[in-house]
Amino acid sequence: MRDGLGRLLGARARLRWVHQILGGALLMPYFLLASVAVGSAAGGANALSSLPLSLAAYAAALPLAAVTGVYGLVRPLSVTAVRAMCAVPGERLAEGPARSWAARGRASAWWTLHLGVGAVVSGMTLAVPPMAVVLIVLPFVSGLREVRLGFGWFNTGVETYTAPLLGIGLLAALALSAAVAGELLARLAPVLLGPTAADRLAAAEERAADLAVRNRLARELHDAVGHALSAVTLQAAAARRMLERDPDFVREALTAIEDTTRRTVGELDAVLGLLREGDPARPDGATAPAPSLAADLDGLLARTRAAGATVTAHQDPGPAGDWARLPATTSREAYRIVQEGLSNALRHGAGPVDLRILVRACHDTGRLEITMTNPPAAPEGREPRTTGGRGLRGSAERAALLGGSVEAGPHGDRWRLHAVLPLAGGDR
């Protein structure tokens, strides 16, 4: 009993009832326009004063509503109302305006159904309660018994006993009709307002784009901040060990720490600038340029050596020219790959790093090769070397975006990172 009353008069049923009344209100402009047309066709009669003409105006209003329901923004308006009032899970409904004609047709069918059913329930809601109240109080108000209500059986003498029951029955029928109509609309909403195949594809593309941005930010933060923390930690440790014996080395290490942190703050500002449309701290909305192989490799090697690491670099820009002629994107991603390799060597390595950067063939059709090797054994106090973490996965993703590859792992008696980046198409 309680469950049945909840279905008829509970909070969800009441909200759905309001949703239907909203549909009836939305049909009114169409109905008034149709009533004028129907009245004119009937010789200038008032369609609102005649039940047959009113029904004809109602029937004519539904096609008008269907035509306007094709408008793309009808679907998000309907989806918002259904989510708020019909207790339909949001994931079963489509997002955004309807773009394809199939989606527009389904949205139009929903719009017409909602307005049509809502108009019927709204009319019943306006008419039934006053009638029910009259019937319920009829035995107790003698004046009402003298009024002819239009029903022949009211003059038989039994209306005093049956009228309250009829009034209560009308109210129950109204509540039942509204609950059934609300349940029907709630079941049909996912069918008519649910995502189409094109909607699902667009949502998947949006999620993929969002994931790509998040992965890019994660790579930038890991490479910039992670490398800086590793370098600064080792530089500070080296300075502490040499504090009494080699003041010049300590001075150089402190200078490297200062330079590393300053550059990292700039890179962090550039990464955070990707999270917003421009940087409010910069009037032109620009952010600091990302480091590149051409402009920043020498400084990166110098800061790494200041941490006490031995780095031997073999750099061959090839016959096509210097590093400045490398494609901008290739130069930036190559810098990050070298930076990650040096970070791993600082954290996990046990000996000197041999860095080789070579451009093969010409810049138009050639490739950039990066090879870094160092002994794999981890000294005491450092993390053991693994087959790859977030940084190496990020380097592989960077290379894959350019059509290249990164391989890292044991190679003979050393640990090797080998990257190949194509030069063609790297100017993005």
C-alpha positions as CSV (number, residue, x, y, z in Angstrom):
1,M,0.0,0.0,0.0
2,R,2.7,2.4,1.0
3,D,4.8,1.5,-2.1
4,G,1.7,2.1,-4.3
5,L,1.1,5.5,-2.8
6,G,4.8,6.4,-3.3
7,R,4.5,5.5,-7.0
8,L,1.4,7.8,-7.3
9,L,2.3,10.7,-5.0
10,G,6.0,10.3,-4.1
11,A,8.6,12.9,-4.8
12,R,9.6,11.3,-8.1
13,A,6.0,11.0,-9.3
14,R,5.3,14.7,-8.3
15,L,8.4,15.9,-10.3
16,R,7.3,13.9,-13.3
17,W,3.9,15.4,-13.0
18,V,5.4,18.9,-13.0
19,H,7.4,17.8,-16.1
20,Q,4.2,17.0,-17.9
21,I,2.5,20.2,-16.9
22,L,5.6,22.0,-18.3
23,G,5.0,20.2,-21.6
24,G,1.4,21.4,-21.6
25,A,2.5,24.9,-21.0
26,L,5.0,24.6,-23.9
27,L,2.2,23.4,-26.2
28,M,0.1,26.5,-25.6
29,P,1.6,28.8,-28.2
30,Y,1.1,26.0,-30.9
31,F,-2.4,25.4,-29.6
32,L,-3.4,29.0,-29.8
33,L,-2.0,29.4,-33.3
34,A,-3.8,26.2,-34.4
35,S,-7.1,27.3,-32.7
36,V,-7.0,30.5,-34.8
37,A,-6.5,28.5,-38.0
38,V,-9.2,25.9,-37.1
39,G,-11.7,28.7,-36.1
40,S,-11.1,30.5,-39.4
41,A,-11.6,27.2,-41.3
42,A,-14.9,26.7,-39.4
43,G,-16.3,30.0,-40.6
44,G,-14.9,32.3,-37.9
45,A,-16.0,30.2,-34.9
46,N,-14.3,30.4,-31.6
47,A,-12.4,27.1,-31.4
48,L,-12.0,27.4,-27.6
49,S,-15.7,27.4,-27.0
50,S,-16.3,24.1,-28.8
51,L,-14.9,20.8,-27.7
52,P,-14.7,19.3,-31.2
53,L,-12.9,22.4,-32.5
54,S,-10.6,22.4,-29.5
55,L,-9.7,18.8,-30.2
56,A,-9.1,19.7,-33.8
57,A,-6.8,22.6,-32.7
58,Y,-5.0,20.2,-30.4
59,A,-4.4,17.7,-33.3
60,A,-3.2,20.5,-35.5
61,A,-0.8,21.9,-32.9
62,L,1.2,18.6,-32.7
63,P,2.6,18.8,-36.2
64,L,3.6,22.4,-35.6
65,A,5.5,21.3,-32.5
66,A,7.1,18.4,-34.4
67,V,8.4,20.9,-37.0
68,T,10.1,23.1,-34.4
69,G,11.4,20.1,-32.6
70,V,13.9,19.5,-35.4
71,Y,15.8,22.6,-34.2
72,G,19.1,21.3,-32.8
73,L,18.9,23.0,-29.4
74,V,15.6,21.3,-28.6
75,R,17.5,18.2,-27.5
76,P,19.7,19.8,-24.8
77,L,16.7,21.6,-23.5
78,S,14.7,18.4,-23.3
79,V,17.6,16.4,-21.8
80,T,18.1,19.0,-19.0
81,A,14.4,18.8,-18.1
82,V,14.4,15.0,-18.2
83,R,17.5,14.8,-15.9
84,A,16.1,17.2,-13.4
85,M,12.5,15.9,-13.3
86,C,12.2,12.3,-14.6
87,A,14.9,10.5,-12.6
88,V,16.6,9.2,-15.8
89,P,20.4,8.5,-15.4
90,G,22.4,11.1,-17.2
91,E,24.7,8.6,-18.9
92,R,21.7,7.3,-20.9
93,L,21.0,10.7,-22.4
94,A,22.9,12.5,-25.2
95,E,25.0,15.6,-24.6
96,G,24.8,18.7,-26.7
97,P,22.7,19.8,-29.7
98,A,21.4,17.2,-32.2
99,R,23.5,17.4,-35.3
100,S,22.5,14.5,-37.5
101,W,19.0,14.3,-39.0
102,A,18.4,11.0,-37.3
103,A,19.1,12.7,-33.9
104,R,17.0,15.7,-34.8
105,G,14.1,13.4,-35.8
106,R,14.2,11.5,-32.5
107,A,14.4,14.8,-30.6
108,S,11.4,16.0,-32.6
109,A,9.5,12.9,-31.7
110,W,10.2,13.3,-28.0
111,W,9.3,17.0,-28.2
112,T,6.0,16.2,-29.8
113,L,5.2,13.4,-27.4
114,H,6.2,15.4,-24.3
115,L,4.1,18.4,-25.3
116,G,1.1,16.2,-26.4
117,V,1.0,14.1,-23.3
118,G,1.7,17.1,-21.1
119,A,-1.2,19.0,-22.6
120,V,-3.6,16.1,-21.8
121,V,-2.4,15.8,-18.3
122,S,-2.4,19.5,-17.8
123,G,-6.0,19.8,-19.0
124,M,-7.0,17.0,-16.6
125,T,-5.1,18.7,-13.7
126,L,-7.0,21.9,-14.3
127,A,-10.4,20.3,-14.7
128,V,-10.5,17.3,-12.4
129,P,-9.7,18.7,-9.0
130,P,-12.5,21.3,-9.0
131,M,-15.0,18.7,-10.2
132,A,-13.8,16.3,-7.6
133,V,-14.1,18.8,-4.8
134,V,-17.7,19.6,-5.8
135,L,-18.6,15.9,-5.8
136,I,-16.9,15.2,-2.4
137,V,-18.7,18.1,-0.6
138,L,-22.0,17.7,-2.4
139,P,-23.7,15.7,0.4
140,F,-22.7,18.4,2.9
141,V,-23.7,21.6,1.0
142,S,-27.4,21.7,0.4
143,G,-27.2,24.5,-2.1
144,L,-25.1,22.4,-4.5
145,R,-27.9,19.7,-4.6
146,E,-30.1,22.2,-6.3
147,V,-27.7,22.9,-9.1
148,R,-27.9,20.8,-12.2
149,L,-24.4,19.6,-13.0
150,G,-25.2,18.2,-16.4
151,F,-25.5,14.5,-15.4
152,G,-28.9,12.9,-15.7
153,W,-28.4,10.4,-12.9
154,F,-27.9,13.3,-10.4
155,N,-31.7,13.6,-10.0
156,T,-32.3,10.0,-9.0
157,G,-31.7,10.6,-5.3
158,V,-28.6,8.4,-5.0
159,E,-26.1,11.2,-5.7
160,T,-25.8,12.0,-2.1
161,Y,-24.2,8.7,-1.4
162,T,-22.2,8.1,-4.6
163,A,-20.9,11.6,-5.4
164,P,-18.0,11.6,-2.8
165,L,-16.9,8.2,-3.9
166,L,-16.9,9.4,-7.5
167,G,-14.9,12.5,-6.6
168,I,-12.3,10.5,-4.8
169,G,-12.2,8.1,-7.8
170,L,-11.6,11.0,-10.2
171,L,-8.6,12.3,-8.1
172,A,-7.2,8.7,-7.9
173,A,-7.6,8.4,-11.7
174,L,-5.9,11.7,-12.2
175,A,-2.9,10.7,-10.1
176,L,-2.8,7.3,-11.8
177,S,-2.9,8.9,-15.2
178,A,-0.1,11.3,-14.4
179,A,2.0,8.5,-12.9
180,V,1.5,6.2,-15.9
181,A,2.3,9.0,-18.3
182,G,5.4,10.0,-16.3
183,E,6.6,6.4,-16.3
184,L,6.0,6.2,-20.1
185,L,8.0,9.3,-20.8
186,A,10.8,8.2,-18.5
187,R,11.1,4.9,-20.4
188,L,11.0,6.6,-23.8
189,A,13.4,9.4,-22.9
190,P,16.6,7.2,-23.4
191,V,15.2,5.8,-26.6
192,L,14.5,9.2,-28.2
193,L,17.0,11.4,-26.4
194,G,19.8,8.8,-26.0
195,P,23.1,9.2,-27.8
196,T,23.4,8.1,-31.4
197,A,26.4,6.4,-32.9
198,A,27.7,9.8,-34.1
199,D,27.2,11.2,-30.5
200,R,29.2,8.3,-29.0
201,L,32.0,8.8,-31.6
202,A,32.1,12.5,-30.8
203,A,32.2,11.8,-27.1
204,A,35.0,9.2,-27.5
205,E,37.0,11.7,-29.6
206,E,36.5,14.4,-26.9
207,R,37.6,12.0,-24.2
208,A,40.7,11.0,-26.3
209,A,41.6,14.6,-26.8
210,D,41.2,15.3,-23.1
211,L,43.3,12.3,-22.3
212,A,46.0,13.4,-24.8
213,V,46.1,16.8,-23.1
214,R,46.4,15.3,-19.7
215,N,49.1,12.9,-20.8
216,R,51.0,15.8,-22.4
217,L,50.8,17.9,-19.2
218,A,51.9,14.8,-17.2
219,R,54.9,14.3,-19.5
220,E,55.9,18.0,-19.3
221,L,55.7,18.1,-15.5
222,H,57.5,14.8,-15.0
223,D,60.4,15.8,-17.4
224,A,60.8,19.4,-16.2
225,V,60.2,19.1,-12.5
226,G,61.4,15.5,-12.1
227,H,64.7,16.2,-13.8
228,A,65.2,19.5,-11.8
229,L,64.6,17.8,-8.5
230,S,67.0,14.9,-9.3
231,A,69.7,17.3,-10.5
232,V,69.3,19.8,-7.6
233,T,69.4,16.9,-5.1
234,L,72.6,15.5,-6.5
235,Q,74.2,18.9,-6.9
236,A,73.4,19.8,-3.3
237,A,74.8,16.4,-2.2
238,A,78.0,16.9,-4.2
239,A,78.4,20.4,-2.8
240,R,78.0,19.2,0.7
241,R,80.7,16.5,0.2
242,M,83.1,19.0,-1.3
243,L,82.4,21.9,1.0
244,E,85.7,21.7,2.8
245,R,88.0,20.4,0.0
246,D,87.0,22.2,-3.1
247,P,85.2,25.6,-2.6
248,D,85.4,26.3,-6.4
249,F,83.4,23.1,-7.1
250,V,80.9,24.1,-4.4
251,R,80.5,27.5,-5.9
252,E,79.9,25.9,-9.3
253,A,77.4,23.5,-7.9
254,L,75.4,26.3,-6.1
255,T,75.4,28.3,-9.4
256,A,74.1,25.3,-11.2
257,I,71.3,24.8,-8.5
258,E,70.3,28.4,-8.9
259,D,70.2,28.2,-12.7
260,T,68.3,24.9,-12.6
261,T,65.6,26.1,-10.3
262,R,65.2,29.4,-12.2
263,R,64.8,27.5,-15.5
264,T,62.5,25.0,-13.9
265,V,60.2,27.8,-12.6
266,G,60.0,29.1,-16.1
267,E,59.2,25.7,-17.6
268,L,56.6,25.1,-14.9
269,D,55.0,28.4,-15.7
270,A,54.9,27.3,-19.4
271,V,53.3,24.0,-18.5
272,L,50.7,25.7,-16.3
273,G,50.0,28.1,-19.1
274,L,48.7,25.1,-21.1
275,L,45.9,24.7,-18.5
276,R,44.4,28.1,-19.4
277,E,43.7,30.2,-22.4
278,G,46.8,32.4,-22.2
279,D,48.5,33.5,-19.0
280,P,46.9,36.4,-17.1
281,A,50.4,37.2,-15.8
282,R,51.5,38.0,-19.4
283,P,49.6,40.8,-21.2
284,D,50.1,39.0,-24.6
285,G,48.9,35.7,-23.2
286,A,52.1,34.0,-24.2
287,T,54.1,31.6,-22.1
288,A,57.8,30.9,-21.8
289,P,59.2,29.0,-24.8
290,A,59.8,25.2,-24.3
291,P,63.4,24.2,-24.2
292,S,64.9,22.7,-27.4
293,L,67.9,20.7,-28.4
294,A,69.3,23.7,-30.4
295,A,69.1,26.3,-27.7
296,D,69.3,24.4,-24.4
297,L,71.4,21.2,-24.8
298,D,74.7,22.7,-23.7
299,G,73.2,24.2,-20.6
300,L,71.5,20.9,-19.7
301,L,74.8,19.1,-20.0
302,A,76.6,21.7,-17.9
303,R,74.1,21.4,-15.1
304,T,74.3,17.7,-15.2
305,R,78.0,17.8,-14.9
306,A,77.7,20.2,-12.0
307,A,75.9,17.4,-10.1
308,G,79.1,15.4,-10.2
309,A,78.2,13.2,-13.2
310,T,80.6,12.6,-16.1
311,V,78.9,13.1,-19.4
312,T,80.7,12.6,-22.7
313,A,78.7,14.1,-25.6
314,H,79.2,13.4,-29.3
315,Q,77.0,15.7,-31.3
316,D,76.8,15.6,-35.1
317,P,74.2,17.8,-36.7
318,G,74.9,16.2,-40.0
319,P,75.7,17.7,-43.4
320,A,72.5,19.8,-43.6
321,G,73.6,22.4,-41.1
322,D,73.6,23.1,-37.4
323,W,71.1,22.2,-34.6
324,A,69.1,25.4,-35.2
325,R,67.9,24.0,-38.5
326,L,66.2,21.0,-36.9
327,P,62.4,21.1,-37.1
328,A,61.1,22.8,-34.0
329,T,58.9,20.0,-32.7
330,T,61.7,17.4,-33.2
331,S,64.2,19.7,-31.4
332,R,61.8,20.1,-28.4
333,E,61.0,16.4,-28.1
334,A,64.6,15.4,-28.5
335,Y,65.6,17.7,-25.7
336,R,63.0,16.1,-23.4
337,I,64.2,12.6,-24.3
338,V,67.8,13.6,-23.5
339,Q,66.7,15.2,-20.3
340,E,64.9,12.0,-19.2
341,G,67.9,9.9,-20.1
342,L,70.2,12.1,-18.0
343,S,67.7,12.1,-15.1
344,N,67.7,8.3,-15.1
345,A,71.4,8.2,-15.2
346,L,71.6,10.6,-12.2
347,R,69.1,8.6,-10.2
348,H,70.1,5.0,-11.1
349,G,73.4,5.0,-12.9
350,A,76.8,4.1,-11.5
351,G,79.2,5.7,-13.9
352,P,79.9,8.1,-16.7
353,V,77.2,8.7,-19.4
354,D,78.0,8.5,-23.0
355,L,75.6,10.6,-25.1
356,R,75.6,10.4,-28.8
357,I,73.3,12.6,-31.0
358,L,73.5,12.0,-34.7
359,V,71.5,13.3,-37.7
360,R,71.6,10.9,-40.5
361,A,71.1,11.8,-44.2
362,C,69.5,15.2,-44.9
363,H,67.0,17.2,-42.9
364,D,64.2,16.7,-45.5
365,T,64.1,12.9,-45.4
366,G,66.5,12.0,-42.6
367,R,66.2,11.1,-38.9
368,L,67.7,12.1,-35.6
369,E,69.2,9.4,-33.5
370,I,69.9,9.7,-29.8
371,T,71.9,7.0,-28.0
372,M,72.8,7.2,-24.3
373,T,74.6,4.5,-22.4
374,N,76.0,4.2,-18.8
375,P,76.8,1.3,-16.4
376,P,73.6,-0.1,-15.0
377,A,74.7,-1.0,-11.5
378,A,73.1,1.3,-8.9
379,P,75.4,2.7,-6.2
380,E,74.4,2.6,-2.6
381,G,71.6,5.0,-1.7
382,R,70.2,5.2,-5.2
383,E,67.1,3.6,-6.6
384,P,67.6,0.4,-8.5
385,R,67.3,0.5,-12.3
386,T,64.1,-0.9,-13.7
387,T,62.9,-1.6,-17.3
388,G,61.1,1.7,-17.4
389,G,58.8,4.1,-15.4
390,R,56.7,7.1,-16.2
391,G,59.5,9.0,-17.7
392,L,60.5,6.3,-20.2
393,R,56.9,5.8,-21.1
394,G,56.6,9.5,-21.7
395,S,59.6,9.5,-23.9
396,A,58.2,6.7,-25.9
397,E,54.9,8.6,-26.3
398,R,56.8,11.7,-27.4
399,A,58.6,9.8,-30.1
400,A,55.5,7.9,-31.2
401,L,53.7,11.2,-31.8
402,L,56.4,12.1,-34.3
403,G,56.4,8.7,-35.9
404,G,59.6,7.6,-34.1
405,S,60.5,5.1,-31.4
406,V,62.4,4.8,-28.1
407,E,64.0,1.7,-26.8
408,A,65.5,1.4,-23.3
409,G,67.1,-1.5,-21.4
410,P,70.2,-3.6,-20.8
411,H,72.6,-3.6,-23.8
412,G,75.6,-5.8,-23.2
413,D,77.2,-4.7,-19.9
414,R,75.6,-1.2,-20.1
415,W,72.2,0.4,-19.9
416,R,71.2,2.0,-23.2
417,L,68.5,4.4,-24.3
418,H,68.1,4.6,-28.1
419,A,65.6,7.0,-29.7
420,V,64.9,7.6,-33.4
421,L,63.0,10.7,-34.5
422,P,62.1,11.4,-38.1
423,L,62.8,14.9,-39.3
424,A,60.1,15.2,-42.0
425,G,56.9,16.8,-40.7
426,G,58.5,18.0,-37.5
427,D,57.7,21.7,-37.9
428,R,54.4,21.5,-36.1
